[in-house]
Amino acid sequence: MHTVVLVSLVVVSLALIVVVLLQSSKSAGLSGAISGGAEQLFGKQKARGMDLILHRATIVLAVLFFILAIAITKI
């Protein structure tokens, strides 16, 4: 059981890295980092197409990563 959870944790972490690297950057520089969150929060930029798919895949993989990381400590 420990081996199955460990292998799935490695697969999910590699998939999460790939999905994050495939996403396009929303803004550049420090000023973009500060204002980028506010723009996304108030809906000025809506994700469409591949960006939306990558965004949802990132959320799913992140949740799986945390669940598997907690599970590996309990085993």
Biopython code that builds the backbone (N, CA, C, O; Angstrom):
import numpy as np
from Bio.PDB.StructureBuilder import StructureBuilder

atoms = [
    (1, "MET", "N", (0.819, -1.191, 0.000)),
    (1, "MET", "CA", (0.000, 0.000, 0.000)),
    (1, "MET", "C", (0.868, 1.262, 0.000)),
    (1, "MET", "O", (0.572, 2.240, -0.686)),
    (2, "HIS", "N", (1.929, 1.214, 0.773)),
    (2, "HIS", "CA", (2.844, 2.350, 0.854)),
    (2, "HIS", "C", (3.486, 2.630, -0.508)),
    (2, "HIS", "O", (3.652, 3.786, -0.898)),
    (3, "THR", "N", (3.840, 1.577, -1.214)),
    (3, "THR", "CA", (4.478, 1.732, -2.527)),
    (3, "THR", "C", (3.512, 2.334, -3.553)),
    (3, "THR", "O", (3.903, 3.171, -4.366)),
    (4, "VAL", "N", (2.260, 1.905, -3.507)),
    (4, "VAL", "CA", (1.256, 2.429, -4.441)),
    (4, "VAL", "C", (1.034, 3.919, -4.209)),
    (4, "VAL", "O", (0.966, 4.694, -5.164)),
    (5, "VAL", "N", (0.921, 4.320, -2.957)),
    (5, "VAL", "CA", (0.714, 5.737, -2.643)),
    (5, "VAL", "C", (1.943, 6.547, -3.014)),
    (5, "VAL", "O", (1.819, 7.660, -3.526)),
    (6, "LEU", "N", (3.123, 6.006, -2.764)),
    (6, "LEU", "CA", (4.362, 6.713, -3.097)),
    (6, "LEU", "C", (4.518, 6.893, -4.605)),
    (6, "LEU", "O", (4.889, 7.974, -5.063)),
    (7, "VAL", "N", (4.244, 5.860, -5.366)),
    (7, "VAL", "CA", (4.348, 5.951, -6.826)),
    (7, "VAL", "C", (3.319, 6.935, -7.380)),
    (7, "VAL", "O", (3.633, 7.727, -8.268)),
    (8, "SER", "N", (2.101, 6.888, -6.860)),
    (8, "SER", "CA", (1.078, 7.827, -7.333)),
    (8, "SER", "C", (1.419, 9.258, -6.932)),
    (8, "SER", "O", (1.097, 10.190, -7.669)),
    (9, "LEU", "N", (2.065, 9.456, -5.777)),
    (9, "LEU", "CA", (2.507, 10.786, -5.372)),
    (9, "LEU", "C", (3.563, 11.327, -6.331)),
    (9, "LEU", "O", (3.534, 12.506, -6.684)),
    (10, "VAL", "N", (4.479, 10.486, -6.747)),
    (10, "VAL", "CA", (5.513, 10.910, -7.699)),
    (10, "VAL", "C", (4.890, 11.239, -9.055)),
    (10, "VAL", "O", (5.261, 12.236, -9.675)),
    (11, "VAL", "N", (3.960, 10.427, -9.516)),
    (11, "VAL", "CA", (3.301, 10.672, -10.808)),
    (11, "VAL", "C", (2.500, 11.973, -10.763)),
    (11, "VAL", "O", (2.558, 12.771, -11.699)),
    (12, "VAL", "N", (1.755, 12.188, -9.682)),
    (12, "VAL", "CA", (0.955, 13.409, -9.558)),
    (12, "VAL", "C", (1.857, 14.634, -9.462)),
    (12, "VAL", "O", (1.548, 15.671, -10.048)),
    (13, "SER", "N", (2.952, 14.533, -8.742)),
    (13, "SER", "CA", (3.850, 15.688, -8.618)),
    (13, "SER", "C", (4.504, 16.031, -9.955)),
    (13, "SER", "O", (4.654, 17.210, -10.277)),
    (14, "LEU", "N", (4.891, 15.034, -10.734)),
    (14, "LEU", "CA", (5.460, 15.304, -12.058)),
    (14, "LEU", "C", (4.413, 15.901, -12.999)),
    (14, "LEU", "O", (4.716, 16.807, -13.775)),
    (15, "ALA", "N", (3.191, 15.394, -12.928)),
    (15, "ALA", "CA", (2.118, 15.952, -13.754)),
    (15, "ALA", "C", (1.811, 17.388, -13.352)),
    (15, "ALA", "O", (1.538, 18.225, -14.212)),
    (16, "LEU", "N", (1.851, 17.680, -12.062)),
    (16, "LEU", "CA", (1.613, 19.038, -11.587)),
    (16, "LEU", "C", (2.694, 19.994, -12.073)),
    (16, "LEU", "O", (2.392, 21.127, -12.447)),
    (17, "ILE", "N", (3.928, 19.560, -12.073)),
    (17, "ILE", "CA", (5.024, 20.382, -12.585)),
    (17, "ILE", "C", (4.828, 20.672, -14.062)),
    (17, "ILE", "O", (5.006, 21.808, -14.502)),
    (18, "VAL", "N", (4.464, 19.661, -14.823)),
    (18, "VAL", "CA", (4.269, 19.840, -16.269)),
    (18, "VAL", "C", (3.115, 20.794, -16.556)),
    (18, "VAL", "O", (3.230, 21.667, -17.416)),
    (19, "VAL", "N", (2.003, 20.632, -15.841)),
    (19, "VAL", "CA", (0.837, 21.479, -16.075)),
    (19, "VAL", "C", (1.138, 22.934, -15.721)),
    (19, "VAL", "O", (0.712, 23.846, -16.431)),
    (20, "VAL", "N", (1.860, 23.154, -14.641)),
    (20, "VAL", "CA", (2.208, 24.523, -14.250)),
    (20, "VAL", "C", (3.143, 25.147, -15.282)),
    (20, "VAL", "O", (2.997, 26.324, -15.612)),
    (21, "LEU", "N", (4.087, 24.387, -15.789)),
    (21, "LEU", "CA", (5.013, 24.930, -16.784)),
    (21, "LEU", "C", (4.339, 25.190, -18.131)),
    (21, "LEU", "O", (4.809, 26.034, -18.895)),
    (22, "LEU", "N", (3.262, 24.493, -18.434)),
    (22, "LEU", "CA", (2.551, 24.710, -19.694)),
    (22, "LEU", "C", (1.678, 25.960, -19.681)),
    (22, "LEU", "O", (1.300, 26.460, -20.741)),
    (23, "GLN", "N", (1.356, 26.464, -18.509)),
    (23, "GLN", "CA", (0.486, 27.630, -18.428)),
    (23, "GLN", "C", (1.218, 28.879, -18.896)),
    (23, "GLN", "O", (2.418, 29.041, -18.671)),
    (24, "SER", "N", (0.468, 29.757, -19.553)),
    (24, "SER", "CA", (1.053, 31.021, -19.996)),
    (24, "SER", "C", (1.070, 31.990, -18.835)),
    (24, "SER", "O", (0.210, 31.939, -17.955)),
    (25, "SER", "N", (2.054, 32.874, -18.839)),
    (25, "SER", "CA", (2.143, 33.842, -17.752)),
    (25, "SER", "C", (1.089, 34.923, -17.934)),
    (25, "SER", "O", (0.824, 35.362, -19.053)),
    (26, "LYS", "N", (0.497, 35.341, -16.844)),
    (26, "LYS", "CA", (-0.558, 36.355, -16.895)),
    (26, "LYS", "C", (0.028, 37.754, -16.948)),
    (26, "LYS", "O", (-0.534, 38.635, -17.598)),
    (27, "SER", "N", (1.143, 37.972, -16.276)),
    (27, "SER", "CA", (1.762, 39.287, -16.257)),
    (27, "SER", "C", (3.248, 39.124, -15.992)),
    (27, "SER", "O", (3.707, 38.060, -15.575)),
    (28, "ALA", "N", (3.994, 40.196, -16.241)),
    (28, "ALA", "CA", (5.442, 40.112, -16.090)),
    (28, "ALA", "C", (5.910, 41.139, -15.068)),
    (28, "ALA", "O", (5.352, 42.230, -14.954)),
    (29, "GLY", "N", (6.936, 40.768, -14.337)),
    (29, "GLY", "CA", (7.544, 41.713, -13.420)),
    (29, "GLY", "C", (6.850, 41.788, -12.078)),
    (29, "GLY", "O", (5.836, 41.132, -11.836)),
    (30, "LEU", "N", (7.427, 42.611, -11.208)),
    (30, "LEU", "CA", (6.904, 42.758, -9.859)),
    (30, "LEU", "C", (5.571, 43.494, -9.848)),
    (30, "LEU", "O", (4.683, 43.157, -9.064)),
    (31, "SER", "N", (5.425, 44.482, -10.698)),
    (31, "SER", "CA", (4.160, 45.221, -10.734)),
    (31, "SER", "C", (3.022, 44.325, -11.215)),
    (31, "SER", "O", (1.886, 44.470, -10.765)),
    (32, "GLY", "N", (3.316, 43.418, -12.110)),
    (32, "GLY", "CA", (2.308, 42.473, -12.561)),
    (32, "GLY", "C", (1.937, 41.473, -11.489)),
    (32, "GLY", "O", (0.794, 41.021, -11.421)),
    (33, "ALA", "N", (2.902, 41.124, -10.647)),
    (33, "ALA", "CA", (2.623, 40.188, -9.564)),
    (33, "ALA", "C", (1.694, 40.814, -8.530)),
    (33, "ALA", "O", (0.864, 40.131, -7.931)),
    (34, "ILE", "N", (1.843, 42.126, -8.327)),
    (34, "ILE", "CA", (0.999, 42.807, -7.345)),
    (34, "ILE", "C", (-0.406, 43.024, -7.901)),
    (34, "ILE", "O", (-1.395, 42.755, -7.219)),
    (35, "SER", "N", (-0.493, 43.508, -9.129)),
    (35, "SER", "CA", (-1.807, 43.811, -9.689)),
    (35, "SER", "C", (-2.456, 42.610, -10.367)),
    (35, "SER", "O", (-3.660, 42.628, -10.621)),
    (36, "GLY", "N", (-1.693, 41.582, -10.661)),
    (36, "GLY", "CA", (-2.238, 40.420, -11.353)),
    (36, "GLY", "C", (-3.290, 39.689, -10.561)),
    (36, "GLY", "O", (-4.276, 39.216, -11.127)),
    (37, "GLY", "N", (-3.097, 39.586, -9.249)),
    (37, "GLY", "CA", (-4.085, 38.917, -8.409)),
    (37, "GLY", "C", (-5.392, 39.672, -8.355)),
    (37, "GLY", "O", (-6.464, 39.066, -8.346)),
    (38, "ALA", "N", (-5.313, 40.997, -8.319)),
    (38, "ALA", "CA", (-6.528, 41.799, -8.269)),
    (38, "ALA", "C", (-7.295, 41.707, -9.580)),
    (38, "ALA", "O", (-8.526, 41.667, -9.579)),
    (39, "GLU", "N", (-6.585, 41.674, -10.686)),
    (39, "GLU", "CA", (-7.259, 41.563, -11.983)),
    (39, "GLU", "C", (-7.975, 40.230, -12.108)),
    (39, "GLU", "O", (-9.087, 40.167, -12.632)),
    (40, "GLN", "N", (-7.355, 39.184, -11.638)),
    (40, "GLN", "CA", (-7.993, 37.878, -11.722)),
    (40, "GLN", "C", (-9.158, 37.785, -10.743)),
    (40, "GLN", "O", (-10.165, 37.137, -11.028)),
    (41, "LEU", "N", (-9.017, 38.434, -9.591)),
    (41, "LEU", "CA", (-10.064, 38.386, -8.583)),
    (41, "LEU", "C", (-11.337, 39.071, -9.061)),
    (41, "LEU", "O", (-12.436, 38.568, -8.826)),
    (42, "PHE", "N", (-11.204, 40.197, -9.717)),
    (42, "PHE", "CA", (-12.367, 40.948, -10.151)),
    (42, "PHE", "C", (-12.827, 40.587, -11.557)),
    (42, "PHE", "O", (-13.735, 41.230, -12.084)),
    (43, "GLY", "N", (-12.232, 39.588, -12.168)),
    (43, "GLY", "CA", (-12.740, 39.039, -13.415)),
    (43, "GLY", "C", (-12.420, 39.809, -14.670)),
    (43, "GLY", "O", (-13.140, 39.690, -15.661)),
    (44, "LYS", "N", (-11.357, 40.600, -14.660)),
    (44, "LYS", "CA", (-11.000, 41.315, -15.880)),
    (44, "LYS", "C", (-10.439, 40.366, -16.929)),
    (44, "LYS", "O", (-10.591, 40.591, -18.129)),
    (45, "GLN", "N", (-9.791, 39.310, -16.467)),
    (45, "GLN", "CA", (-9.235, 38.320, -17.382)),
    (45, "GLN", "C", (-9.950, 36.997, -17.143)),
    (45, "GLN", "O", (-9.828, 36.404, -16.071)),
    (46, "LYS", "N", (-10.681, 36.545, -18.123)),
    (46, "LYS", "CA", (-11.364, 35.260, -17.995)),
    (46, "LYS", "C", (-10.619, 34.237, -18.838)),
    (46, "LYS", "O", (-10.291, 34.476, -20.001)),
    (47, "ALA", "N", (-10.364, 33.103, -18.227)),
    (47, "ALA", "CA", (-9.654, 32.047, -18.932)),
    (47, "ALA", "C", (-10.587, 31.357, -19.917)),
    (47, "ALA", "O", (-11.751, 31.101, -19.612)),
    (48, "ARG", "N", (-10.070, 31.064, -21.085)),
    (48, "ARG", "CA", (-10.847, 30.368, -22.107)),
    (48, "ARG", "C", (-9.982, 29.294, -22.748)),
    (48, "ARG", "O", (-8.761, 29.423, -22.840)),
    (49, "GLY", "N", (-10.635, 28.249, -23.180)),
    (49, "GLY", "CA", (-9.952, 27.207, -23.940)),
    (49, "GLY", "C", (-8.925, 26.452, -23.133)),
    (49, "GLY", "O", (-9.213, 25.921, -22.061)),
    (50, "MET", "N", (-7.717, 26.417, -23.670)),
    (50, "MET", "CA", (-6.643, 25.635, -23.062)),
    (50, "MET", "C", (-6.235, 26.203, -21.700)),
    (50, "MET", "O", (-5.867, 25.444, -20.804)),
    (51, "ASP", "N", (-6.296, 27.514, -21.537)),
    (51, "ASP", "CA", (-5.960, 28.112, -20.244)),
    (51, "ASP", "C", (-6.909, 27.633, -19.157)),
    (51, "ASP", "O", (-6.483, 27.369, -18.033)),
    (52, "LEU", "N", (-8.169, 27.522, -19.477)),
    (52, "LEU", "CA", (-9.158, 27.054, -18.507)),
    (52, "LEU", "C", (-8.913, 25.590, -18.142)),
    (52, "LEU", "O", (-9.013, 25.212, -16.975)),
    (53, "ILE", "N", (-8.599, 24.788, -19.121)),
    (53, "ILE", "CA", (-8.326, 23.366, -18.876)),
    (53, "ILE", "C", (-7.089, 23.201, -17.998)),
    (53, "ILE", "O", (-7.087, 22.401, -17.062)),
    (54, "LEU", "N", (-6.033, 23.965, -18.306)),
    (54, "LEU", "CA", (-4.812, 23.877, -17.512)),
    (54, "LEU", "C", (-5.040, 24.393, -16.094)),
    (54, "LEU", "O", (-4.473, 23.857, -15.142)),
    (55, "HIS", "N", (-5.856, 25.418, -15.947)),
    (55, "HIS", "CA", (-6.155, 25.957, -14.625)),
    (55, "HIS", "C", (-6.899, 24.920, -13.772)),
    (55, "HIS", "O", (-6.564, 24.707, -12.606)),
    (56, "ARG", "N", (-7.894, 24.292, -14.361)),
    (56, "ARG", "CA", (-8.660, 23.272, -13.618)),
    (56, "ARG", "C", (-7.811, 22.043, -13.322)),
    (56, "ARG", "O", (-7.928, 21.452, -12.249)),
    (57, "ALA", "N", (-6.957, 21.656, -14.266)),
    (57, "ALA", "CA", (-6.072, 20.506, -14.034)),
    (57, "ALA", "C", (-5.087, 20.802, -12.913)),
    (57, "ALA", "O", (-4.753, 19.910, -12.133)),
    (58, "THR", "N", (-4.620, 22.042, -12.822)),
    (58, "THR", "CA", (-3.714, 22.428, -11.751)),
    (58, "THR", "C", (-4.392, 22.309, -10.396)),
    (58, "THR", "O", (-3.789, 21.833, -9.435)),
    (59, "ILE", "N", (-5.630, 22.734, -10.320)),
    (59, "ILE", "CA", (-6.366, 22.649, -9.053)),
    (59, "ILE", "C", (-6.569, 21.195, -8.646)),
    (59, "ILE", "O", (-6.356, 20.833, -7.488)),
    (60, "VAL", "N", (-6.979, 20.365, -9.594)),
    (60, "VAL", "CA", (-7.223, 18.949, -9.293)),
    (60, "VAL", "C", (-5.937, 18.253, -8.871)),
    (60, "VAL", "O", (-5.923, 17.503, -7.895)),
    (61, "LEU", "N", (-4.860, 18.499, -9.602)),
    (61, "LEU", "CA", (-3.588, 17.854, -9.274)),
    (61, "LEU", "C", (-3.034, 18.354, -7.940)),
    (61, "LEU", "O", (-2.425, 17.580, -7.201)),
    (62, "ALA", "N", (-3.232, 19.623, -7.624)),
    (62, "ALA", "CA", (-2.765, 20.147, -6.340)),
    (62, "ALA", "C", (-3.519, 19.501, -5.181)),
    (62, "ALA", "O", (-2.918, 19.147, -4.167)),
    (63, "VAL", "N", (-4.821, 19.351, -5.330)),
    (63, "VAL", "CA", (-5.616, 18.695, -4.285)),
    (63, "VAL", "C", (-5.179, 17.235, -4.123)),
    (63, "VAL", "O", (-5.026, 16.751, -3.002)),
    (64, "LEU", "N", (-4.982, 16.544, -5.237)),
    (64, "LEU", "CA", (-4.497, 15.157, -5.176)),
    (64, "LEU", "C", (-3.131, 15.068, -4.516)),
    (64, "LEU", "O", (-2.866, 14.155, -3.734)),
    (65, "PHE", "N", (-2.266, 16.023, -4.835)),
    (65, "PHE", "CA", (-0.925, 16.034, -4.241)),
    (65, "PHE", "C", (-0.996, 16.158, -2.727)),
    (65, "PHE", "O", (-0.314, 15.429, -2.008)),
    (66, "PHE", "N", (-1.821, 17.079, -2.242)),
    (66, "PHE", "CA", (-1.929, 17.259, -0.800)),
    (66, "PHE", "C", (-2.555, 16.048, -0.127)),
    (66, "PHE", "O", (-2.125, 15.656, 0.958)),
    (67, "ILE", "N", (-3.552, 15.454, -0.745)),
    (67, "ILE", "CA", (-4.182, 14.255, -0.175)),
    (67, "ILE", "C", (-3.191, 13.103, -0.112)),
    (67, "ILE", "O", (-3.111, 12.400, 0.896)),
    (68, "LEU", "N", (-2.437, 12.911, -1.187)),
    (68, "LEU", "CA", (-1.459, 11.818, -1.196)),
    (68, "LEU", "C", (-0.303, 12.084, -0.242)),
    (68, "LEU", "O", (0.226, 11.155, 0.369)),
    (69, "ALA", "N", (0.092, 13.345, -0.110)),
    (69, "ALA", "CA", (1.170, 13.676, 0.828)),
    (69, "ALA", "C", (0.750, 13.413, 2.270)),
    (69, "ALA", "O", (1.545, 12.932, 3.078)),
    (70, "ILE", "N", (-0.495, 13.729, 2.584)),
    (70, "ILE", "CA", (-1.009, 13.450, 3.937)),
    (70, "ILE", "C", (-1.164, 11.943, 4.120)),
    (70, "ILE", "O", (-0.870, 11.418, 5.195)),
    (71, "ALA", "N", (-1.623, 11.242, 3.081)),
    (71, "ALA", "CA", (-1.795, 9.790, 3.175)),
    (71, "ALA", "C", (-0.467, 9.078, 3.367)),
    (71, "ALA", "O", (-0.404, 8.078, 4.082)),
    (72, "ILE", "N", (0.596, 9.576, 2.742)),
    (72, "ILE", "CA", (1.890, 8.904, 2.850)),
    (72, "ILE", "C", (2.457, 9.050, 4.271)),
    (72, "ILE", "O", (3.208, 8.192, 4.734)),
    (73, "THR", "N", (2.094, 10.139, 4.955)),
    (73, "THR", "CA", (2.571, 10.298, 6.333)),
    (73, "THR", "C", (1.783, 9.433, 7.302)),
    (73, "THR", "O", (2.295, 9.064, 8.359)),
    (74, "LYS", "N", (0.545, 9.104, 6.958)),
    (74, "LYS", "CA", (-0.285, 8.288, 7.843)),
    (74, "LYS", "C", (0.021, 6.798, 7.713)),
    (74, "LYS", "O", (-0.285, 6.018, 8.615)),
    (75, "ILE", "N", (0.620, 6.407, 6.602)),
    (75, "ILE", "CA", (0.899, 4.977, 6.376)),
    (75, "ILE", "C", (2.191, 4.573, 7.047)),
    (75, "ILE", "O", (2.591, 3.411, 6.968)),
]
sb = StructureBuilder()
sb.init_structure("model")
sb.init_model(0)
sb.init_chain("A")
sb.init_seg("    ")
for serial, (resi, resn, name, xyz) in enumerate(atoms, 1):
    if name == "N":
        sb.init_residue(resn, " ", resi, " ")
    sb.init_atom(name, np.array(xyz, "f"), 0.0, 1.0, " ", f" {name:<3s}", serial, name[0])
structure = sb.get_structure()
